[in-house]
């Protein structure tokens, strides 16, 4: 099936794939040919596409996936795993931490949005451990 991964900066991958593992907001999912059509939101995590040449992995920070005859992922940010270093990872965690503090300040008496922002920050922190980097501890 056709797979396209696009971020605001560039198209990261456009290839035929046998499956795609997606870090979905409601749980991780693996998509293969013939999957039921669905649109899902992404959470920070590792997106893995199985191509003819092997596995391609990307760190994504969020976005959407549209699944139909093929799979299209529109990522807020996506970095090839091979390009992810400690400094890039820490910058992504710091950005998630800033977003958490902004939501916390803007919605002082609304725990729902704050809890969601905290979960996204925790997911971004967990990515470091999954890809072999030193996890950065955020300031909650």
C-alpha positions as CSV (number, residue, x, y, z in Angstrom):
1,X,0.0,0.0,0.0
2,X,1.1,3.6,-0.5
3,X,2.4,5.5,2.5
4,X,3.1,9.2,2.8
5,X,4.6,11.0,5.8
6,X,4.5,14.8,5.6
7,X,5.5,17.5,8.1
8,X,5.1,21.2,7.6
9,X,8.8,21.4,6.6
10,X,8.9,18.6,4.1
11,X,7.8,15.2,2.8
12,X,9.8,12.6,4.8
13,X,8.8,9.4,3.1
14,X,6.6,8.4,0.1
15,X,6.8,4.7,-0.5
16,X,5.1,1.4,-0.9
17,X,4.9,-0.4,2.5
18,X,3.7,-3.6,3.9
19,X,2.7,-2.1,7.3
20,X,2.9,1.1,9.3
21,X,3.0,1.2,13.2
22,X,1.3,4.4,14.3
23,X,1.5,6.0,17.8
24,X,-2.2,6.9,18.0
25,X,-3.7,9.1,20.7
26,X,-6.1,6.3,21.6
27,X,-3.4,3.6,21.5
28,X,-0.8,2.3,19.1
29,X,-2.0,0.6,15.9
30,X,-0.4,-1.3,13.1
31,X,-2.0,-0.7,9.7
32,X,-1.7,-3.1,6.8
33,X,-3.3,-3.5,3.4
34,X,-7.1,-3.8,3.7
35,X,-7.3,-1.9,7.0
36,X,-10.7,-0.3,7.7
37,X,-10.8,3.4,6.8
38,X,-10.2,5.6,9.8
39,X,-8.7,9.0,10.8
40,X,-6.8,9.1,14.1
41,X,-4.7,11.7,16.0
42,X,-1.1,11.0,16.8
43,X,0.6,11.3,20.1
44,X,4.4,11.7,20.5
45,X,6.1,8.4,19.7
46,X,7.8,6.3,17.1
47,X,6.2,5.8,13.7
48,X,7.6,2.7,11.9
49,X,7.0,2.0,8.2
50,X,8.0,-1.4,6.8
51,X,9.2,-0.9,3.2
52,X,10.9,-3.2,0.6
53,X,14.2,-1.9,1.8
54,X,13.5,-2.5,5.5
55,X,12.1,-0.6,8.4
56,X,12.0,3.3,8.4
57,X,11.5,4.9,11.8
58,X,10.5,8.5,12.7
59,X,10.0,10.3,15.9
60,X,6.7,12.2,15.6
61,X,5.3,14.8,18.1
62,X,1.6,14.7,17.0
63,X,-0.6,15.1,14.0
64,X,-3.1,13.0,12.1
65,X,-3.2,9.8,10.2
66,X,-5.7,9.1,7.4
67,X,-6.1,5.4,6.6
68,X,-7.9,4.2,3.5
69,X,-6.5,2.4,0.5
70,X,-3.1,3.8,1.6
71,X,-1.9,5.7,4.7
72,X,-1.2,9.4,4.9
73,X,0.4,10.9,8.0
74,X,0.4,14.7,8.6
75,X,2.8,15.1,11.4
76,X,3.2,18.3,13.5
77,X,6.9,17.5,13.6
78,X,8.7,14.4,12.4
79,X,12.4,13.5,12.6
80,X,14.0,10.4,11.1
81,X,15.2,8.2,13.9
82,X,18.7,8.3,12.4
83,X,18.8,12.1,12.7
84,X,17.6,12.2,16.3
85,X,20.4,13.2,18.7
86,X,20.3,14.3,22.3
87,X,20.1,18.0,21.5
88,X,17.2,17.6,19.1
89,X,15.3,15.3,21.5
90,X,15.8,17.8,24.4
91,X,14.5,20.7,22.2
92,X,11.4,18.7,21.5
93,X,10.9,17.9,25.2
94,X,11.4,21.6,26.1
95,X,8.8,22.6,23.5
96,X,6.3,20.1,25.0
97,X,7.2,21.5,28.5
98,X,6.5,25.1,27.4
99,X,3.2,24.0,25.9
100,X,2.2,22.3,29.2
101,X,3.0,25.4,31.2
102,X,1.1,27.6,28.8
103,X,-2.0,25.4,29.0
104,X,-1.7,25.2,32.8
105,X,-1.5,29.0,33.1
106,X,-4.4,29.6,30.6
107,X,-6.7,27.0,32.0
108,X,-6.1,27.3,35.7
109,X,-9.3,25.7,37.0
110,X,-9.8,23.2,34.1
111,X,-8.0,20.0,34.8
112,X,-8.9,18.3,31.5
113,X,-6.7,20.4,29.2
114,X,-3.8,20.4,31.7
115,X,-4.0,16.6,32.1
116,X,-3.9,16.2,28.3
117,X,-0.9,18.5,28.0
118,X,0.9,16.7,30.8
119,X,0.2,13.3,29.1
120,X,1.7,14.7,25.8
121,X,4.8,15.9,27.7
122,X,5.2,12.5,29.4
123,X,4.9,10.7,26.0
124,X,7.6,13.0,24.6
125,X,9.8,12.2,27.6
126,X,9.3,8.5,27.1
127,X,10.4,8.7,23.5
128,X,14.0,9.3,24.7
129,X,14.1,5.9,26.5
130,X,12.6,4.1,23.5
131,X,15.3,5.4,21.1
132,X,18.3,5.0,23.4
133,X,18.7,8.6,24.5
134,X,19.0,10.0,28.1
135,X,15.4,10.9,29.0
136,X,15.0,14.5,30.0
137,X,13.1,15.0,33.2
138,X,10.5,17.8,32.8
139,X,9.5,20.3,35.4
140,X,5.8,19.9,36.2
